[in-house]
Amino acid sequence: MTQLAPHVAVFFRQRLPQERGASEHTCDTYALTLRLLFEFAAKTLNVTPSALTLEQIEAPLVLDFLTHLEEQRHNVPATRNVRLAAIRSFMHFIEYRVPSALEQVRRILAIPMKKTDTRLITHLTVKEVEAILDNPDPATREGIRDRAMLTVAVSAGLRVSELVGLRLDNLAFEPRLCIRVQGKGRRERALPLWKEAATALRAWLAARPPAPAPEVFLNARGGPMSRSGFEYVLHRHITAAADQCHSLRDKRVSPHVLRHSCAMMILQATGDIRKVALWLGHASVQTTEMYLRADPTQMLDAISPLKPLNLRKGDFRPPDELISLLTKE
């Protein structure tokens, strides 16, 4: 029987970080997936997780696990597919280390992804963005930090991991304030900040307390801001801003919605989907096409050159009530 622990250790110590150059976020996501899978398998087979063997991780068990994610943990199909992708990656690694498990691995790799609905993205209007960015108190250090964080997140269209991971040495001040961001796939991009974002960031750098942490944005204890910390800050200011901008009450605003809002503003300003893709750091323009579907102005541009159809005109007159009573049907 093949023990799992040695393979899992090599997968996370060598395969992902060294051979594939996976980011820390990717490693964390894969680790969570395998932890959930092994905990489910151990409970199902009535053994301890450390006693699990590779031979016990079969396709029917993985299918039961995916069903468990949707029915018990209430994961949406997209999350289910992310978990399956992580399991597939681990099994691709196993098929070269344990040739005897090839057929077992192939049965797991044959499990299909689940089709998901393609919905329009949620984004904020300019008025809603202004209400959120104007909520932090610029007379306090915390308010200066929050305004800078939120403004940079919106103007640069950053993922939350890119925002909280932004370091002081990622800033360039000449000829204008720019930030250097390393996104997914280790693709680096340089983004000039909007005037309002540059002003807010300069104000925070002037008020930022001395700290050994190299990250630009710090928490109340002087350590680097975390993902959950930024989500808390965003939620607090959205709740307060909703008192002035009532449309925010009906929207569920996550950090990624700020990124979508940036993309929509750039698309509406330039009309060029390629510029949006470059700004967001997308590897393919196909990924960026979801913003075209969400922008009605793009659809209006498509129909405005069309020649109107020449249809027969009609003049409808409702029948007279008195005559109707005297008419046989």
C-alpha positions as CSV (number, residue, x, y, z in Angstrom):
1,M,0.0,0.0,0.0
2,T,1.3,3.4,-1.0
3,Q,1.4,6.1,1.8
4,L,0.2,9.5,0.8
5,A,2.3,11.7,3.1
6,P,5.6,11.5,1.3
7,H,4.0,12.4,-2.1
8,V,2.0,15.3,-0.6
9,A,5.2,16.7,1.0
10,V,7.1,16.6,-2.3
11,F,4.2,18.0,-4.2
12,F,4.1,21.1,-1.9
13,R,7.8,21.5,-1.3
14,Q,9.1,20.9,-4.8
15,R,6.5,20.3,-7.5
16,L,4.4,23.5,-7.0
17,P,6.9,26.1,-5.8
18,Q,10.1,25.0,-7.6
19,E,9.1,23.1,-10.7
20,R,5.9,25.0,-11.6
21,G,6.7,28.3,-9.9
22,A,3.2,28.4,-8.3
23,S,2.3,31.4,-6.2
24,E,1.8,31.2,-2.5
25,H,-1.9,31.8,-3.0
26,T,-2.1,28.8,-5.5
27,C,-0.2,26.6,-3.0
28,D,-2.7,27.6,-0.2
29,T,-5.7,26.9,-2.4
30,Y,-4.3,23.4,-3.4
31,A,-3.5,22.6,0.2
32,L,-7.0,23.5,1.4
33,T,-8.5,21.3,-1.4
34,L,-6.4,18.2,-0.5
35,R,-7.1,18.8,3.2
36,L,-10.8,18.8,2.6
37,L,-10.5,15.7,0.4
38,F,-8.4,13.7,2.9
39,E,-10.7,14.7,5.8
40,F,-13.7,13.6,3.8
41,A,-12.0,10.3,2.8
42,A,-10.9,9.6,6.4
43,K,-14.4,10.1,7.7
44,T,-16.0,8.0,4.9
45,L,-13.5,5.1,5.3
46,N,-13.4,5.4,9.1
47,V,-9.7,5.8,9.4
48,T,-7.4,8.6,10.5
49,P,-6.1,11.0,7.7
50,S,-2.5,9.9,8.2
51,A,-3.5,6.2,7.7
52,L,-5.0,6.9,4.2
53,T,-3.2,5.3,1.3
54,L,-3.1,6.3,-2.4
55,E,-5.1,3.2,-3.4
56,Q,-8.1,4.4,-1.3
57,I,-8.4,7.7,-3.3
58,E,-10.4,6.3,-6.1
59,A,-12.7,8.0,-8.7
60,P,-16.0,7.1,-6.9
61,L,-14.6,8.6,-3.6
62,V,-13.6,11.8,-5.4
63,L,-17.1,12.0,-7.0
64,D,-18.7,11.6,-3.6
65,F,-16.4,14.4,-2.3
66,L,-17.4,16.8,-5.1
67,T,-21.1,16.0,-4.3
68,H,-20.4,16.7,-0.7
69,L,-18.9,20.1,-1.5
70,E,-22.1,21.1,-3.3
71,E,-24.7,19.6,-1.1
72,Q,-23.1,19.9,2.4
73,R,-20.7,22.8,2.1
74,H,-23.0,24.6,-0.4
75,N,-20.2,25.4,-2.8
76,V,-21.2,26.7,-6.2
77,P,-20.2,24.7,-9.3
78,A,-17.3,27.2,-10.0
79,T,-15.8,26.4,-6.6
80,R,-16.4,22.7,-7.2
81,N,-14.4,23.0,-10.5
82,V,-11.5,24.8,-8.7
83,R,-11.3,21.9,-6.2
84,L,-11.3,19.3,-9.0
85,A,-8.6,21.2,-10.8
86,A,-6.4,21.0,-7.7
87,I,-7.1,17.3,-7.4
88,R,-6.2,16.8,-11.1
89,S,-2.9,18.6,-10.6
90,F,-2.0,16.3,-7.7
91,M,-3.0,13.2,-9.7
92,H,-0.9,14.3,-12.7
93,F,2.0,14.5,-10.3
94,I,1.2,11.0,-8.9
95,E,1.0,9.3,-12.3
96,Y,4.8,9.8,-12.8
97,R,5.8,8.9,-9.3
98,V,3.6,5.8,-9.0
99,P,3.3,4.1,-12.4
100,S,1.3,1.3,-10.9
101,A,-1.5,3.7,-10.1
102,L,-1.8,4.8,-13.7
103,E,-5.3,3.4,-14.3
104,Q,-6.6,4.7,-11.0
105,V,-5.2,8.2,-11.8
106,R,-6.7,8.2,-15.3
107,R,-10.2,7.4,-13.9
108,I,-9.9,10.4,-11.6
109,L,-8.6,12.6,-14.4
110,A,-11.6,11.6,-16.5
111,I,-14.0,13.2,-14.1
112,P,-15.5,16.1,-16.1
113,M,-15.7,19.7,-15.0
114,K,-19.3,20.9,-14.3
115,K,-20.8,23.4,-16.6
116,T,-21.5,26.7,-15.0
117,D,-23.8,29.7,-15.8
118,T,-22.0,32.6,-17.3
119,R,-23.6,35.6,-15.6
120,L,-23.0,39.3,-16.1
121,I,-20.3,40.7,-13.8
122,T,-21.3,42.9,-10.9
123,H,-19.7,46.4,-11.0
124,L,-20.2,49.8,-9.4
125,T,-21.3,53.0,-11.0
126,V,-19.1,56.1,-10.8
127,K,-21.5,57.6,-8.2
128,E,-21.2,54.4,-6.1
129,V,-17.4,54.4,-6.4
130,E,-17.2,58.0,-5.3
131,A,-19.4,57.4,-2.3
132,I,-17.1,54.6,-1.1
133,L,-13.9,56.4,-1.7
134,D,-15.2,59.6,0.0
135,N,-16.3,57.8,3.2
136,P,-12.9,57.4,4.9
137,D,-12.0,60.3,7.2
138,P,-9.0,62.1,5.7
139,A,-8.3,63.7,9.1
140,T,-7.1,60.4,10.7
141,R,-4.2,58.1,9.9
142,E,-6.6,55.2,9.5
143,G,-8.8,57.2,7.2
144,I,-5.9,58.3,5.1
145,R,-4.8,54.6,4.8
146,D,-8.2,53.4,3.9
147,R,-8.8,56.0,1.2
148,A,-5.4,55.2,-0.3
149,M,-6.1,51.4,-0.3
150,L,-9.5,51.8,-1.8
151,T,-8.5,54.3,-4.4
152,V,-5.5,52.3,-5.5
153,A,-7.6,49.1,-5.7
154,V,-10.2,50.8,-7.9
155,S,-7.9,52.8,-10.1
156,A,-5.4,50.0,-10.7
157,G,-7.9,47.2,-10.9
158,L,-5.9,45.1,-8.5
159,R,-6.7,41.7,-7.2
160,V,-6.8,41.7,-3.4
161,S,-3.6,39.6,-3.2
162,E,-1.9,42.2,-5.5
163,L,-3.1,45.1,-3.3
164,V,-2.0,43.7,0.1
165,G,1.2,42.3,-1.4
166,L,2.2,45.7,-2.9
167,R,5.7,46.7,-1.5
168,L,7.4,50.0,-1.1
169,D,10.0,48.9,-3.6
170,N,7.2,48.4,-6.2
171,L,6.6,52.1,-6.3
172,A,8.2,54.5,-8.9
173,F,7.8,58.2,-8.5
174,E,9.2,59.6,-11.8
175,P,8.0,60.8,-14.2
176,R,4.7,60.1,-12.4
177,L,3.7,57.7,-9.6
178,C,3.5,54.2,-10.9
179,I,3.2,50.8,-9.3
180,R,4.8,47.5,-10.4
181,V,2.5,44.5,-10.0
182,Q,3.1,40.8,-10.3
183,G,-0.1,39.1,-11.1
184,K,-1.2,35.6,-12.0
185,G,1.2,33.5,-13.9
186,R,4.0,35.7,-12.6
187,R,3.2,38.3,-15.3
188,E,4.5,41.7,-14.2
189,R,2.9,45.0,-15.3
190,A,3.6,48.6,-14.6
191,L,0.5,50.8,-14.0
192,P,0.5,54.7,-13.8
193,L,-2.0,55.7,-11.1
194,W,-4.9,58.1,-11.7
195,K,-4.3,61.6,-10.2
196,E,-6.7,61.0,-7.3
197,A,-5.0,57.6,-6.5
198,A,-1.5,59.1,-6.6
199,T,-2.6,62.0,-4.3
200,A,-4.2,59.5,-1.8
201,L,-1.2,57.2,-1.9
202,R,1.3,60.1,-1.4
203,A,-0.8,61.2,1.6
204,W,-0.6,57.7,3.1
205,L,3.2,57.4,2.5
206,A,3.6,60.6,4.4
207,A,1.5,59.4,7.3
208,R,2.7,55.8,7.3
209,P,4.4,54.9,10.6
210,P,7.9,53.4,10.5
211,A,7.6,49.6,10.3
212,P,9.9,46.7,9.4
213,A,7.2,45.3,7.1
214,P,8.0,46.2,3.4
215,E,4.4,46.2,2.4
216,V,2.8,49.6,1.5
217,F,-0.3,49.1,3.5
218,L,-0.2,48.2,7.2
219,N,-2.7,47.1,9.8
220,A,-3.3,48.7,13.2
221,R,-0.4,46.7,14.7
222,G,2.1,47.8,12.1
223,G,2.1,44.5,10.3
224,P,1.2,43.9,6.6
225,M,-2.5,44.2,5.8
226,S,-4.1,40.8,5.2
227,R,-6.7,39.8,2.7
228,S,-9.4,39.5,5.4
229,G,-8.3,42.8,6.9
230,F,-8.9,44.6,3.6
231,E,-12.2,42.9,3.2
232,Y,-13.2,44.1,6.6
233,V,-12.2,47.7,5.8
234,L,-14.1,47.6,2.5
235,H,-17.3,46.2,4.1
236,R,-17.2,48.8,6.8
237,H,-16.9,51.7,4.4
238,I,-19.6,50.3,2.0
239,T,-22.0,50.0,4.9
240,A,-21.4,53.6,5.9
241,A,-21.5,54.9,2.3
242,A,-24.8,53.1,1.7
243,D,-26.5,55.7,3.9
244,Q,-25.6,58.3,1.3
245,C,-25.8,56.2,-1.8
246,H,-28.8,53.9,-1.4
247,S,-28.1,51.8,-4.5
248,L,-25.1,50.2,-2.6
249,R,-27.6,48.5,-0.2
250,D,-28.7,46.2,-3.1
251,K,-25.2,45.2,-4.1
252,R,-22.9,42.6,-2.7
253,V,-19.5,44.3,-3.1
254,S,-16.4,42.2,-2.8
255,P,-12.8,43.3,-3.4
256,H,-13.1,41.8,-6.9
257,V,-16.1,44.0,-7.7
258,L,-13.7,47.0,-7.4
259,R,-11.5,45.3,-10.1
260,H,-14.6,44.8,-12.3
261,S,-15.6,48.5,-11.8
262,C,-12.1,49.6,-12.9
263,A,-12.3,47.5,-16.0
264,M,-15.8,48.9,-16.9
265,M,-14.6,52.5,-16.5
266,I,-11.5,51.9,-18.7
267,L,-13.7,50.1,-21.3
268,Q,-16.2,53.0,-21.4
269,A,-13.4,55.6,-21.6
270,T,-11.4,53.9,-24.3
271,G,-13.7,51.4,-26.1
272,D,-10.7,49.2,-26.5
273,I,-10.9,45.7,-24.9
274,R,-7.1,45.2,-25.5
275,K,-6.3,48.1,-23.2
276,V,-8.5,46.6,-20.5
277,A,-6.8,43.3,-20.8
278,L,-3.3,44.9,-20.5
279,W,-4.4,47.0,-17.5
280,L,-5.8,44.0,-15.6
281,G,-2.9,41.7,-16.5
282,H,-5.1,39.1,-18.4
283,A,-3.1,36.6,-20.4
284,S,-5.8,36.4,-23.1
285,V,-8.3,39.0,-24.4
286,Q,-10.9,36.2,-24.2
287,T,-10.9,36.5,-20.4
288,T,-11.7,40.2,-20.8
289,E,-14.6,39.7,-23.1
290,M,-17.0,39.4,-20.1
291,Y,-16.8,43.2,-19.8
292,L,-18.1,43.6,-23.3
293,R,-21.2,41.5,-22.4
294,A,-21.9,43.7,-19.4
295,D,-21.5,47.1,-21.2
296,P,-24.8,48.1,-22.9
297,T,-23.0,50.9,-24.8
298,Q,-21.0,48.3,-26.7
299,M,-24.3,46.6,-27.8
300,L,-25.7,50.0,-28.9
301,D,-22.6,50.6,-31.0
302,A,-23.3,47.3,-32.7
303,I,-26.9,48.1,-33.7
304,S,-26.6,51.9,-34.5
305,P,-25.1,51.3,-38.1
306,L,-27.9,49.0,-39.0
307,K,-30.5,50.1,-41.6
308,P,-34.0,50.2,-40.1
309,L,-36.3,47.5,-41.4
310,N,-39.1,48.7,-43.8
311,L,-42.2,47.3,-42.3
312,R,-45.9,47.9,-43.2
313,K,-47.4,50.5,-40.9
314,G,-50.7,50.0,-39.2
315,D,-53.2,52.2,-37.5
316,F,-55.0,50.2,-34.7
317,R,-58.4,51.4,-33.6
318,P,-60.2,49.5,-30.8
319,P,-63.7,48.4,-31.9
320,D,-66.7,50.5,-30.9
321,E,-68.3,49.1,-27.7
322,L,-71.9,49.5,-29.0
323,I,-71.2,47.9,-32.4
324,S,-69.4,45.1,-30.7
325,L,-72.5,44.3,-28.6
326,L,-74.6,44.0,-31.8
327,T,-72.1,41.9,-33.8
328,K,-72.3,38.1,-34.0
329,E,-69.2,36.3,-33.3
